Amino acid sequence: MNTITVAGTPMTPVVPSSEEHIIFYNVSSVFRENLSRPNESWPPYLYTNYQLHNDSFEEVTVFSSIRKSPVSSQMPLSVFNIVLKNVDNFVMPAAMGLGIVCTVFLILTFMCTPLKASALSHYLTALGVADLIYLCSCLIFWGTKRGFALYNKMGFCQLTAFSLLLSRFLATWYLFAAHAERFVIHFGSCRARKWCTTFRTKCIIIVIFVFSLVGFSHYIWIFNVTEKGGVSSCVLMEESVKYIIELGKIEIITASFLPMLLIVAIDIALCTSIAAAYGKAFFSKAKSHGTQNGSWRGEYTLTETERSKSPSTRSGDSNPPPPEFDLSLEKTHATATVVIAGLVFICLILPSSIYRAKNSFSRGSRPSRDEFNLMAAFEECVKFNSIYKLFLYLILLRAFRHGVMSLFKNRFRKKPKEDPLQETSV
């Protein structure tokens, strides 16, 4: 069997379907003895013009922009290879297109209806915007691989890679911010809930964006478009590789494992709170059969009244949103929505993150061909984290369903001038 040399290091050939995906071996094992060599020594298929990794560049991205793979096309394909290739060719573009349409609709629903009076809606909107940018970037990479040379142009190369990495990082931390908001609503004092107003929510979103923008700005300058053999490619500059290796180790912690750990801790607390709420409701219902005006029912009414007068739920003389659009009236469902989104995020991201961490922090041998394919499959799963959220909100949030119907009914109808809506924290 013939071998392929990547940057002077022989490696076992992989099937074409694997070469179309991310190659996850640690870049340090490939470039350890080749950092002083010019780019011309790299083979023509060592490019970075397919799906750059979500959060870091400690791996090498290999993609052949040549129609035929450098590996022999006669190499037999396993059933898993065939399924993976068909998923990449047919399922993923349809899924990404559906995700883009659904995410745009989700953003419009939150921002063009009375739902925008809720602080949580702003976190979910910011999360939707990050998912939208991520899906668009992935679709650009997918199209470039099929001959639509969008990514292999100066400007598009740097901007697309930067947008992909930044959007994935932002989506992770906006999801954590939504979890933190739910935690404050359930366990925080009245003073702490002041951080759950829409104004402070917007400030938090902007702060996360600015710090992330600064932290990822170096990715704009480390890519360059080169041309060899009539083929343009977006290439990671060789002098930047050793720095990206070290930065990748930091990013895999800050963009994956740290937010995962925090989300799990908050989810446990929120699930405990939800279980306690349902337990109280069950015993309250049982107690109400014994007395018409039970003490528990009075206690519940007092709690609701106090919450509505909290500084975190009022804004001067603003009018409250209509009841059907008020997320504060479905506090438990809103929390359950965020918890489920966090659990789905962990389930889809964790396998890929474990493989990336393993190859980033270890200096062992490169993964086998089967491991390449398995890691490529995990990377495809990551994309679905940005696709499903519209359906989750439709199922769990009654106010969101009313927002969707309102958007359909009144989007193109001229509306009379309305009073400002009262901001609410759920």
Backbone hydrogen bonds in HBPLUS format (Angstrom, degrees):
<---DONOR---> <-ACCEPTOR-->    atom                        ^
c    i                          cat <-CA-CA->   ^        H-A-AA   ^      H-
h    n   atom  resd res      DA  || num        DHA   H-A  angle D-A-AA Bond
n    s   type  num  typ     dist DA aas  dist angle  dist       angle   num
A0004-ILE N   A0011-MET O   3.17 MM   7  5.45 164.8  2.20 165.4 162.8     1
A0011-MET N   A0004-ILE O   2.72 MM   7  5.45 149.1  1.82 162.5 173.4     2
A0006-VAL N   A0009-THR O   2.88 MM   3  5.17 162.6  1.91 144.8 138.9     3
A0009-THR N   A0006-VAL O   2.98 MM   3  5.17 162.5  2.01 111.3 117.0     4
A0018-SER N   A0015-VAL O   2.97 MM   3  5.45 133.3  2.19 112.6 124.8     5
A0019-GLU N   A0015-VAL O   3.19 MM   4  6.53 150.1  2.29 149.8 158.8     6
A0020-GLU N   A0016-PRO O   3.20 MM   4  6.44 130.8  2.46 145.9 157.3     7
A0021-HIS N   A0018-SER O   3.10 MM   3  5.46 161.7  2.13 112.2 116.2     8
A0029-SER N   A0026-ASN O   3.14 MM   3  5.73 139.6  2.31 112.6 121.3     9
A0027-VAL N   A0058-GLU O   3.24 MM  31  6.16 168.9  2.25 163.2 160.6    10
A0030-VAL N   A0027-VAL O   3.09 MM   3  5.17 137.7  2.28  98.2 110.3    11
A0031-PHE N   A0027-VAL O   2.89 MM   4  6.07 166.7  1.91 160.9 164.0    12
A0032-ARG N   A0028-SER O   2.94 MM   4  5.17 116.6  2.36 135.1 141.7    13
A0034-ASN N   A0031-PHE O   3.12 MM   3  4.75 161.0  2.16  99.0 104.9    14
A0037-ARG N   A0034-ASN O   3.12 MM   3  5.37 161.2  2.16 108.8 114.8    15
A0041-SER N   A0038-PRO O   3.06 MM   3  5.87 164.3  2.09 121.3 125.7    16
A0042-TRP N   A0039-ASN O   2.97 MM   3  5.52 162.4  2.00 117.1 122.9    17
A0046-LEU N   A0043-PRO O   3.11 MM   3  5.69 167.0  2.13 124.8 124.9    18
A0048-THR N   A0234-CYS O   3.21 MM 186  5.77 140.1  2.38 148.1 157.7    19
A0075-MET N   A0072-SER O   3.28 MM   3  5.85 167.9  2.29 116.4 118.0    20
A0082-ILE N   A0078-SER O   3.03 MM   4  6.35 159.3  2.07 151.7 156.7    21
A0083-VAL N   A0079-VAL O   2.94 MM   4  6.18 164.4  1.96 153.4 157.5    22
A0084-LEU N   A0080-PHE O   2.88 MM   4  6.00 161.6  1.92 148.2 153.8    23
A0085-LYS N   A0081-ASN O   2.89 MM   4  6.07 156.1  1.95 147.5 154.0    24
A0086-ASN N   A0082-ILE O   2.95 MM   4  6.16 160.9  1.99 150.1 155.1    25
A0087-VAL N   A0083-VAL O   2.88 MM   4  6.07 153.6  1.95 148.5 156.2    26
A0088-ASP N   A0084-LEU O   3.02 MM   4  6.22 157.2  2.07 144.0 149.7    27
A0089-ASN N   A0085-LYS O   2.91 MM   4  6.10 150.1  2.00 145.6 154.3    28
A0090-PHE N   A0086-ASN O   2.89 MM   4  5.80 158.4  1.94 148.7 153.2    29
A0091-VAL N   A0087-VAL O   3.03 MM   4  4.67 114.6  2.48 108.5 126.0    30
A0092-MET N   A0087-VAL O   2.83 MM   5  6.01 164.3  1.86 173.1 169.9    31
A0095-ALA N   A0091-VAL O   2.83 MM   4  6.02 158.1  1.87 155.2 162.7    32
A0096-MET N   A0092-MET O   2.78 MM   4  5.91 164.6  1.80 157.2 160.8    33
A0097-GLY N   A0093-PRO O   2.93 MM   4  6.01 157.3  1.98 142.4 148.9    34
A0098-LEU N   A0094-ALA O   2.92 MM   4  6.09 160.5  1.95 146.9 152.4    35
A0099-GLY N   A0095-ALA O   2.82 MM   4  5.99 154.8  1.88 145.0 152.9    36
A0100-ILE N   A0096-MET O   2.92 MM   4  6.13 151.5  2.00 146.5 153.1    37
A0101-VAL N   A0097-GLY O   3.13 MM   4  6.40 166.1  2.15 150.8 153.6    38
A0102-CYS N   A0098-LEU O   2.91 MM   4  6.08 169.5  1.92 155.5 158.9    39
A0103-THR N   A0099-GLY O   2.87 MM   4  5.88 154.1  1.94 143.3 150.7    40
A0104-VAL N   A0100-ILE O   3.03 MM   4  6.20 159.5  2.08 148.6 153.6    41
A0105-PHE N   A0101-VAL O   3.07 MM   4  6.30 160.5  2.11 148.1 153.6    42
A0106-LEU N   A0102-CYS O   2.85 MM   4  6.06 148.2  1.95 142.7 152.2    43
A0107-ILE N   A0103-THR O   2.95 MM   4  6.20 159.8  2.00 151.1 155.1    44
A0108-LEU N   A0104-VAL O   3.05 MM   4  6.31 163.2  2.08 150.7 155.0    45
A0109-THR N   A0105-PHE O   2.98 MM   4  6.15 152.6  2.05 144.7 152.3    46
A0110-PHE N   A0106-LEU O   3.12 MM   4  6.42 158.2  2.17 151.0 155.4    47
A0111-MET N   A0107-ILE O   3.02 MM   4  6.13 157.2  2.07 151.1 157.7    48
A0112-CYS N   A0108-LEU O   2.85 MM   4  5.47 144.6  1.98 146.1 151.1    49
A0116-LYS N   A0113-THR O   3.20 MM   3  6.34 177.5  2.20 135.5 134.7    50
A0117-ALA N   A0114-PRO O   3.15 MM   3  5.92 169.2  2.16 122.6 124.5    51
A0118-SER N   A0115-LEU O   3.08 MM   3  5.95 170.8  2.09 127.7 129.5    52
A0424-THR N   A0117-ALA O   2.59 MM 307  5.86 151.0  1.67 143.1 149.0    53
A0119-ALA N   A0424-THR O   2.93 MM 305  6.36 148.0  2.04 162.4 172.0    54
A0122-HIS N   A0119-ALA O   3.11 MM   3  5.51 137.6  2.30 106.9 117.5    55
A0124-LEU N   A0120-LEU O   3.02 MM   4  6.35 163.1  2.05 156.2 161.0    56
A0125-THR N   A0121-SER O   2.85 MM   4  5.97 141.9  2.00 136.4 147.2    57
A0126-ALA N   A0122-HIS O   2.92 MM   4  6.11 163.0  1.95 146.7 150.8    58
A0127-LEU N   A0123-TYR O   2.90 MM   4  6.12 156.3  1.96 147.2 154.2    59
A0128-GLY N   A0124-LEU O   2.92 MM   4  6.08 147.4  2.03 135.5 144.5    60
A0129-VAL N   A0125-THR O   2.88 MM   4  6.22 152.6  1.96 152.9 160.1    61
A0130-ALA N   A0126-ALA O   3.07 MM   4  6.32 162.3  2.10 149.2 153.3    62
A0131-ASP N   A0127-LEU O   2.98 MM   4  6.22 157.9  2.03 146.6 153.0    63
A0132-LEU N   A0128-GLY O   2.88 MM   4  6.07 151.8  1.96 145.6 153.6    64
A0133-ILE N   A0129-VAL O   3.06 MM   4  6.35 161.7  2.09 153.4 156.5    65
A0134-TYR N   A0130-ALA O   3.03 MM   4  6.22 159.3  2.08 147.7 153.9    66
A0135-LEU N   A0131-ASP O   2.92 MM   4  6.13 164.1  1.94 153.4 156.8    67
A0136-CYS N   A0132-LEU O   3.01 MM   4  6.19 161.7  2.04 150.1 155.3    68
A0137-SER N   A0133-ILE O   2.99 MM   4  6.16 156.3  2.05 146.9 153.1    69
A0138-CYS N   A0134-TYR O   2.96 MM   4  6.23 161.0  1.99 151.4 156.6    70
A0139-LEU N   A0135-LEU O   2.91 MM   4  6.10 153.5  1.98 147.2 154.6    71
A0140-ILE N   A0136-CYS O   3.01 MM   4  6.26 145.0  2.14 142.1 151.2    72
A0141-PHE N   A0137-SER O   3.08 MM   4  6.44 157.1  2.13 150.2 155.6    73
A0142-TRP N   A0138-CYS O   2.94 MM   4  6.20 159.5  1.98 148.6 154.6    74
A0143-GLY N   A0139-LEU O   2.90 MM   4  6.09 159.2  1.95 145.8 151.1    75
A0144-THR N   A0140-ILE O   2.92 MM   4  6.11 153.5  1.99 147.5 154.9    76
A0145-LYS N   A0141-PHE O   3.06 MM   4  6.29 154.4  2.13 148.7 154.8    77
A0146-ARG N   A0143-GLY O   3.06 MM   3  5.10 135.0  2.27  96.0 108.8    78
A0148-PHE N   A0143-GLY O   2.97 MM   5  5.32 156.7  2.03 148.8 141.2    79
A0147-GLY N   A0144-THR O   3.13 MM   3  5.27 163.1  2.16 112.0 112.2    80
A0150-LEU N   A0148-PHE O   2.65 MM   2  5.75 132.3  1.87 117.2 101.1    81
A0157-CYS N   A0153-LYS O   2.89 MM   4  5.72 157.3  1.94 174.3 172.4    82
A0159-LEU N   A0155-GLY O   2.94 MM   4  5.95 165.8  1.96 150.7 155.3    83
A0160-THR N   A0156-PHE O   2.87 MM   4  5.63 161.7  1.90 143.2 148.6    84
A0161-ALA N   A0157-CYS O   3.26 MM   4  6.31 167.9  2.27 146.2 149.8    85
A0162-PHE N   A0158-GLN O   3.01 MM   4  6.05 163.0  2.04 147.3 152.7    86
A0163-SER N   A0159-LEU O   2.85 MM   4  5.93 156.9  1.91 143.9 150.8    87
A0164-LEU N   A0160-THR O   2.95 MM   4  6.08 158.1  2.00 149.4 154.7    88
A0165-LEU N   A0161-ALA O   3.18 MM   4  6.40 171.2  2.19 152.5 153.9    89
A0166-LEU N   A0162-PHE O   2.95 MM   4  6.00 168.0  1.96 153.3 157.3    90
A0167-SER N   A0163-SER O   2.91 MM   4  5.77 163.2  1.94 144.3 149.7    91
A0168-ARG N   A0164-LEU O   3.21 MM   4  6.30 157.7  2.26 143.8 149.1    92
A0169-PHE N   A0165-LEU O   3.18 MM   4  6.37 157.5  2.23 145.9 152.0    93
A0170-LEU N   A0166-LEU O   2.86 MM   4  6.08 163.2  1.88 155.1 160.2    94
A0171-ALA N   A0167-SER O   2.90 MM   4  6.01 160.1  1.94 146.4 151.7    95
A0172-THR N   A0168-ARG O   3.23 MM   4  6.39 152.6  2.31 138.6 145.1    96
A0173-TRP N   A0169-PHE O   3.18 MM   4  6.52 162.0  2.21 152.6 156.2    97
A0174-TYR N   A0170-LEU O   2.78 MM   4  5.90 150.8  1.87 155.9 164.2    98
A0175-LEU N   A0171-ALA O   3.10 MM   4  6.12 150.7  2.19 137.9 145.1    99
A0176-PHE N   A0172-THR O   3.14 MM   4  6.48 149.8  2.24 137.4 145.9   100
A0177-ALA N   A0173-TRP O   2.89 MM   4  6.08 151.0  1.97 137.7 145.7   101
A0178-ALA N   A0174-TYR O   2.97 MM   4  6.26 151.2  2.06 144.6 151.3   102
A0179-HIS N   A0175-LEU O   3.07 MM   4  6.40 151.1  2.16 142.9 150.8   103
A0179-HIS N   A0176-PHE O   3.03 MM   3  4.95 113.8  2.49  92.4 108.7   104
A0180-ALA N   A0176-PHE O   2.82 MM   4  6.18 156.4  1.87 153.3 160.2   105
A0181-GLU N   A0177-ALA O   2.92 MM   4  6.17 151.3  2.00 145.8 153.5   106
A0182-ARG N   A0178-ALA O   3.06 MM   4  6.35 154.8  2.13 145.1 151.2   107
A0183-PHE N   A0179-HIS O   2.91 MM   4  6.20 151.5  1.99 148.7 157.3   108
A0184-VAL N   A0180-ALA O   2.99 MM   4  6.26 156.3  2.05 148.9 154.2   109
A0185-ILE N   A0181-GLU O   3.02 MM   4  6.25 157.8  2.08 146.4 152.6   110
A0186-HIS N   A0182-ARG O   3.04 MM   4  6.24 153.1  2.12 146.1 152.3   111
A0187-PHE N   A0183-PHE O   2.87 MM   4  5.88 161.4  1.90 152.3 157.9   112
A0188-GLY N   A0184-VAL O   2.68 MM   4  4.34 142.2  1.82 121.4 129.8   113
A0193-ARG N   A0189-SER O   3.01 MM   4  6.29 143.9  2.14 147.7 157.6   114
A0194-LYS N   A0191-ARG O   3.23 MM   3  5.60 159.3  2.27 106.3 112.6   115
A0195-TRP N   A0192-ALA O   3.13 MM   3  6.02 168.1  2.14 122.0 125.3   116
A0196-CYS N   A0193-ARG O   2.90 MM   3  5.26 161.9  1.93 113.5 118.2   117
A0201-THR N   A0197-THR O   2.92 MM   4  6.08 150.2  2.01 148.1 157.7   118
A0202-LYS N   A0198-THR O   2.96 MM   4  6.15 157.9  2.01 146.2 150.6   119
A0203-CYS N   A0199-PHE O   3.05 MM   4  6.38 153.0  2.12 145.3 153.2   120
A0204-ILE N   A0200-ARG O   2.92 MM   4  6.16 156.8  1.97 148.1 153.6   121
A0205-ILE N   A0201-THR O   2.97 MM   4  6.24 160.2  2.01 151.6 156.9   122
A0206-ILE N   A0202-LYS O   2.98 MM   4  6.20 158.4  2.03 148.2 153.7   123
A0207-VAL N   A0203-CYS O   2.91 MM   4  6.15 158.5  1.96 150.2 156.2   124
A0208-ILE N   A0204-ILE O   2.99 MM   4  6.22 166.3  2.01 154.2 157.1   125
A0209-PHE N   A0205-ILE O   3.04 MM   4  6.23 157.1  2.10 144.4 151.1   126
A0210-VAL N   A0206-ILE O   2.88 MM   4  6.11 163.4  1.91 155.2 158.9   127
A0211-PHE N   A0207-VAL O   3.05 MM   4  6.21 176.1  2.06 157.5 158.5   128
A0212-SER N   A0208-ILE O   3.02 MM   4  6.06 156.4  2.08 144.0 151.2   129
A0213-LEU N   A0209-PHE O   2.81 MM   4  5.93 154.9  1.87 148.9 156.5   130
A0214-VAL N   A0210-VAL O   3.02 MM   4  6.29 158.6  2.07 151.2 155.8   131
A0215-GLY N   A0211-PHE O   2.97 MM   4  6.13 159.3  2.01 144.3 150.6   132
A0216-PHE N   A0212-SER O   2.97 MM   4  6.10 139.2  2.14 147.8 156.7   133
A0217-SER N   A0214-VAL O   3.41 MM   3  5.23 160.1  2.46  98.9 104.6   134
A0219-TYR N   A0216-PHE O   3.13 MM   3  5.88 158.8  2.17 120.4 125.8   135
A0220-ILE N   A0217-SER O   3.10 MM   3  5.77 163.1  2.13 117.9 123.0   136
A0221-TRP N   A0218-HIS O   3.16 MM   3  5.62 145.9  2.29 109.5 117.7   137
A0237-MET N   A0222-ILE O   2.84 MM  15  5.54 175.6  1.84 157.6 159.2   138
A0224-ASN N   A0235-VAL O   2.95 MM  11  5.42 153.3  2.02 147.4 156.0   139
A0235-VAL N   A0224-ASN O   2.80 MM  11  5.42 168.5  1.81 160.0 156.3   140
A0226-THR N   A0233-SER O   2.90 MM   7  5.51 157.8  1.95 162.2 163.7   141
A0233-SER N   A0226-THR O   2.84 MM   7  5.51 152.7  1.91 160.2 167.3   142
A0228-LYS N   A0231-VAL O   3.07 MM   3  5.41 161.8  2.10 140.3 141.4   143
A0231-VAL N   A0228-LYS O   3.16 MM   3  5.41 159.8  2.21 106.5 112.8   144
A0240-SER N   A0237-MET O   3.03 MM   3  5.49 152.7  2.10 111.2 119.8   145
A0241-VAL N   A0238-GLU O   3.21 MM   3  5.44 159.3  2.25 108.8 114.8   146
A0244-ILE N   A0240-SER O   3.01 MM   4  6.23 154.9  2.07 154.8 162.7   147
A0245-ILE N   A0241-VAL O   2.98 MM   4  6.26 145.4  2.10 153.1 162.8   148
A0247-LEU N   A0243-TYR O   2.95 MM   4  6.22 164.8  1.98 152.1 157.1   149
A0248-GLY N   A0244-ILE O   2.77 MM   4  5.74 147.8  1.88 141.6 150.1   150
A0249-LYS N   A0246-GLU O   3.21 MM   3  5.39 129.7  2.48  98.9 110.7   151
A0250-ILE N   A0247-LEU O   3.09 MM   3  5.19 121.6  2.44  97.2 111.7   152
A0251-GLU N   A0247-LEU O   2.89 MM   4  6.17 160.5  1.92 154.5 160.6   153
A0252-ILE N   A0248-GLY O   2.96 MM   4  6.04 151.4  2.04 145.7 151.8   154
A0253-ILE N   A0250-ILE O   3.17 MM   3  5.45 137.2  2.37 101.2 112.6   155
A0254-THR N   A0250-ILE O   3.00 MM   4  6.31 171.6  2.01 156.7 158.6   156
A0255-ALA N   A0251-GLU O   2.72 MM   4  5.40 151.4  1.80 145.6 151.9   157
A0257-PHE N   A0252-ILE O   3.42 MM   5  6.88 162.9  2.45 148.1 149.0   158
A0258-LEU N   A0253-ILE O   2.83 MM   5  5.66 167.1  1.85 159.4 160.2   159
A0260-MET N   A0256-SER O   3.06 MM   4  6.09 150.9  2.15 145.2 154.3   160
A0261-LEU N   A0257-PHE O   2.94 MM   4  6.06 160.2  1.98 148.3 152.9   161
A0262-LEU N   A0258-LEU O   3.08 MM   4  6.34 162.8  2.11 154.3 158.7   162
A0263-ILE N   A0259-PRO O   2.85 MM   4  5.95 159.2  1.90 148.3 154.3   163
A0264-VAL N   A0260-MET O   2.92 MM   4  6.11 160.0  1.96 152.0 157.0   164
A0265-ALA N   A0261-LEU O   3.11 MM   4  6.32 161.9  2.14 146.8 151.4   165
A0266-ILE N   A0262-LEU O   3.00 MM   4  6.26 162.7  2.04 150.7 155.2   166
A0267-ASP N   A0263-ILE O   2.80 MM   4  5.93 157.7  1.85 149.6 156.6   167
A0268-ILE N   A0264-VAL O   3.00 MM   4  6.22 155.5  2.07 150.0 155.2   168
A0269-ALA N   A0265-ALA O   3.27 MM   4  6.58 160.7  2.31 144.2 148.7   169
A0270-LEU N   A0266-ILE O   2.83 MM   4  6.08 161.0  1.86 155.3 161.2   170
A0271-CYS N   A0267-ASP O   2.80 MM   4  5.91 160.3  1.84 150.9 156.1   171
A0272-THR N   A0268-ILE O   3.05 MM   4  6.22 152.6  2.13 142.8 150.2   172
A0273-SER N   A0269-ALA O   3.00 MM   4  6.30 151.7  2.08 143.7 151.5   173
A0274-ILE N   A0270-LEU O   2.85 MM   4  6.14 159.3  1.90 152.8 158.1   174
A0275-ALA N   A0271-CYS O   2.90 MM   4  6.05 163.1  1.93 147.9 152.7   175
A0276-ALA N   A0272-THR O   2.94 MM   4  6.13 154.1  2.01 144.0 151.3   176
A0277-ALA N   A0273-SER O   2.90 MM   4  6.14 151.0  1.98 145.0 153.2   177
A0278-TYR N   A0274-ILE O   2.95 MM   4  6.26 160.8  1.99 154.2 158.4   178
A0279-GLY N   A0275-ALA O   2.92 MM   4  6.09 148.8  2.01 141.9 151.3   179
A0280-LYS N   A0276-ALA O   2.90 MM   4  6.15 156.4  1.96 148.6 154.0   180
A0281-ALA N   A0277-ALA O   2.94 MM   4  6.19 156.9  2.00 145.5 152.4   181
A0282-PHE N   A0278-TYR O   2.92 MM   4  6.10 151.5  2.01 143.5 150.8   182
A0283-PHE N   A0279-GLY O   3.04 MM   4  6.30 169.2  2.05 152.8 154.7   183
A0284-SER N   A0280-LYS O   2.76 MM   4  5.83 147.3  1.86 145.0 155.4   184
A0285-LYS N   A0281-ALA O   2.96 MM   4  6.08 151.2  2.04 140.7 147.4   185
A0286-ALA N   A0282-PHE O   3.05 MM   4  6.36 154.2  2.12 144.6 151.9   186
A0287-LYS N   A0283-PHE O   2.87 MM   4  6.02 150.2  1.96 141.7 150.0   187
A0288-SER N   A0284-SER O   2.91 MM   4  6.07 142.7  2.06 142.3 151.9   188
A0290-GLY N   A0287-LYS O   3.03 MM   3  5.58 149.8  2.13 112.0 120.3   189
A0298-GLY N   A0294-GLY O   3.40 MM   4  6.76 158.7  2.45 147.9 153.1   190
A0299-GLU N   A0295-SER O   2.99 MM   4  6.25 150.1  2.08 145.5 154.1   191
A0300-TYR N   A0296-TRP O   2.95 MM   4  6.23 153.3  2.02 150.3 156.8   192
A0301-THR N   A0297-ARG O   3.16 MM   4  6.43 159.0  2.20 148.9 153.5   193
A0302-LEU N   A0298-GLY O   3.09 MM   4  6.32 156.4  2.15 147.1 153.1   194
A0303-THR N   A0299-GLU O   3.06 MM   4  6.30 156.0  2.12 147.1 153.3   195
A0304-GLU N   A0300-TYR O   3.09 MM   4  6.39 160.1  2.13 151.5 156.0   196
A0305-THR N   A0301-THR O   3.04 MM   4  6.27 157.0  2.10 148.0 154.1   197
A0306-GLU N   A0302-LEU O   2.99 MM   4  6.22 162.0  2.02 153.1 157.4   198
A0307-ARG N   A0303-THR O   3.02 MM   4  6.21 155.8  2.08 148.2 154.9   199
A0308-SER N   A0304-GLU O   3.10 MM   4  6.32 154.6  2.17 146.7 152.5   200
A0309-LYS N   A0306-GLU O   3.25 MM   3  5.34 136.3  2.46  97.0 108.4   201
A0310-SER N   A0307-ARG O   3.13 MM   3  5.17 161.0  2.17 104.8 110.5   202
A0313-THR N   A0310-SER O   2.93 MM   3  5.54 168.6  1.95 122.5 126.3   203
A0318-SER N   A0315-SER O   3.26 MM   3  5.86 164.1  2.28 132.2 136.1   204
A0319-ASN N   A0420-PRO O   3.09 MM 101  6.28 147.8  2.20 166.5 159.0   205
A0422-GLN N   A0319-ASN O   2.20 MM 103  4.91 126.1  1.46 144.3 144.4   206
A0325-PHE N   A0322-PRO O   2.90 MM   3  5.51 156.5  1.96 121.7 129.2   207
A0326-ASP N   A0323-PRO O   3.22 MM   3  5.08 164.2  2.24 103.8 108.6   208
A0329-LEU N   A0326-ASP O   3.21 MM   3  5.83 163.9  2.24 114.0 118.8   209
A0330-GLU N   A0327-LEU O   3.08 MM   3  5.49 164.7  2.11 113.1 118.0   210
A0334-ALA N   A0330-GLU O   2.98 MM   4  6.21 158.1  2.03 153.9 160.5   211
A0335-THR N   A0331-LYS O   3.03 MM   4  6.26 157.2  2.08 147.4 153.4   212
A0336-ALA N   A0332-THR O   2.85 MM   4  6.08 159.8  1.89 150.0 156.1   213
A0337-THR N   A0333-HIS O   2.93 MM   4  6.11 149.3  2.02 144.2 152.0   214
A0338-VAL N   A0334-ALA O   3.20 MM   4  6.51 158.5  2.25 146.5 150.7   215
A0339-VAL N   A0335-THR O   2.93 MM   4  6.18 161.9  1.96 154.6 160.1   216
A0340-ILE N   A0336-ALA O   2.93 MM   4  6.06 165.3  1.95 150.2 153.8   217
A0341-ALA N   A0337-THR O   3.01 MM   4  6.19 159.6  2.06 146.1 152.1   218
A0342-GLY N   A0338-VAL O   2.95 MM   4  6.19 150.0  2.04 145.3 153.4   219
A0343-LEU N   A0339-VAL O   2.95 MM   4  6.27 155.9  2.01 151.5 157.8   220
A0344-VAL N   A0340-ILE O   2.92 MM   4  6.12 163.7  1.94 155.6 159.6   221
A0345-PHE N   A0341-ALA O   2.99 MM   4  6.08 155.4  2.05 140.9 148.1   222
A0346-ILE N   A0342-GLY O   3.05 MM   4  6.31 158.5  2.09 147.4 152.1   223
A0347-CYS N   A0343-LEU O   2.99 MM   4  6.21 164.9  2.01 150.8 154.9   224
A0348-LEU N   A0344-VAL O   3.00 MM   4  6.14 155.5  2.06 152.1 157.7   225
A0349-ILE N   A0345-PHE O   2.94 MM   4  5.92 152.8  2.02 149.2 156.8   226
A0350-LEU N   A0346-ILE O   2.90 MM   4  5.43 160.2  1.94 144.4 149.7   227
A0353-SER N   A0349-ILE O   2.99 MM   4  6.13 159.5  2.03 157.4 164.1   228
A0354-ILE N   A0350-LEU O   2.89 MM   4  6.06 156.0  1.95 159.7 164.9   229
A0355-TYR N   A0351-PRO O   3.21 MM   4  6.48 163.7  2.24 149.8 153.1   230
A0356-ARG N   A0352-SER O   2.98 MM   4  6.21 158.1  2.03 148.0 154.7   231
A0357-ALA N   A0353-SER O   2.86 MM   4  6.02 159.7  1.90 148.7 154.2   232
A0358-LYS N   A0354-ILE O   2.89 MM   4  6.05 157.1  1.95 147.4 154.2   233
A0359-ASN N   A0355-TYR O   3.05 MM   4  6.24 161.2  2.08 149.6 153.3   234
A0360-SER N   A0356-ARG O   2.84 MM   4  5.86 132.2  2.07 139.6 153.3   235
A0361-PHE N   A0357-ALA O   2.98 MM   4  5.92 164.9  2.00 151.3 153.0   236
A0362-SER N   A0358-LYS O   3.19 MM   4  5.82 131.5  2.44 132.1 142.1   237
A0372-PHE N   A0368-SER O   2.92 MM   4  6.26 149.2  2.02 148.0 157.0   238
A0373-ASN N   A0369-ARG O   3.07 MM   4  6.41 160.2  2.11 149.6 153.5   239
A0374-LEU N   A0370-ASP O   2.93 MM   4  6.17 154.4  2.00 144.3 151.8   240
A0375-MET N   A0371-GLU O   2.87 MM   4  6.02 161.3  1.91 150.1 154.6   241
A0376-ALA N   A0372-PHE O   2.89 MM   4  6.13 149.4  1.99 146.6 155.9   242
A0377-ALA N   A0373-ASN O   2.95 MM   4  6.22 150.0  2.04 143.8 151.5   243
A0378-PHE N   A0374-LEU O   3.02 MM   4  6.36 151.0  2.10 144.3 152.1   244
A0379-GLU N   A0375-MET O   3.00 MM   4  6.27 146.8  2.11 141.6 150.3   245
A0380-GLU N   A0376-ALA O   3.10 MM   4  6.46 144.6  2.23 142.5 151.5   246
A0381-CYS N   A0377-ALA O   3.10 MM   4  6.46 147.3  2.22 143.0 151.9   247
A0382-VAL N   A0378-PHE O   3.16 MM   4  6.51 138.4  2.34 140.7 151.1   248
A0383-LYS N   A0380-GLU O   3.23 MM   3  5.62 133.7  2.46 104.3 114.4   249
A0384-PHE N   A0381-CYS O   3.09 MM   3  5.51 134.0  2.31 107.1 118.4   250
A0385-ASN N   A0382-VAL O   3.10 MM   3  5.64 155.0  2.17 112.3 119.8   251
A0386-SER N   A0383-LYS O   3.01 MM   3  5.76 164.4  2.03 121.2 125.9   252
A0387-ILE N   A0384-PHE O   3.19 MM   3  4.99 168.4  2.20 105.0 108.0   253
A0391-PHE N   A0388-TYR O   3.05 MM   3  5.75 125.6  2.36 121.5 132.7   254
A0392-LEU N   A0388-TYR O   3.32 MM   4  6.61 151.4  2.41 145.5 153.6   255
A0393-TYR N   A0389-LYS O   2.99 MM   4  6.26 163.7  2.02 159.1 161.7   256
A0394-LEU N   A0390-LEU O   3.01 MM   4  6.23 155.4  2.07 146.6 153.8   257
A0395-ILE N   A0391-PHE O   3.10 MM   4  6.22 148.5  2.20 141.7 148.9   258
A0396-LEU N   A0392-LEU O   3.11 MM   4  6.27 163.1  2.14 153.5 157.2   259
A0397-LEU N   A0393-TYR O   2.93 MM   4  5.34 158.9  1.98 141.1 147.3   260
A0401-ARG N   A0397-LEU O   3.18 MM   4  6.55 150.8  2.27 144.2 151.6   261
A0402-HIS N   A0398-ARG O   3.05 MM   4  6.43 156.3  2.11 151.0 157.2   262
A0403-GLY N   A0399-ALA O   2.89 MM   4  6.15 144.5  2.02 139.0 149.7   263
A0404-VAL N   A0400-PHE O   2.89 MM   4  6.22 148.5  1.99 147.9 155.5   264
A0405-MET N   A0401-ARG O   3.07 MM   4  6.39 164.2  2.10 150.7 154.0   265
A0406-SER N   A0402-HIS O   2.87 MM   4  6.04 154.8  1.94 145.3 153.0   266
A0407-LEU N   A0403-GLY O   2.88 MM   4  6.04 149.2  1.98 143.0 151.2   267
A0408-PHE N   A0404-VAL O   3.06 MM   4  6.36 154.9  2.12 149.4 155.4   268
A0409-LYS N   A0405-MET O   2.97 MM   4  6.16 158.3  2.02 148.7 154.8   269
A0410-ASN N   A0406-SER O   2.88 MM   4  5.75 167.3  1.89 151.2 154.8   270
A0411-ARG N   A0407-LEU O   3.16 MM   4  5.10 131.1  2.41 130.5 133.7   271
A0413-ARG N   A0410-ASN O   3.34 MM   3  4.89 160.1  2.38  94.8 100.5   272
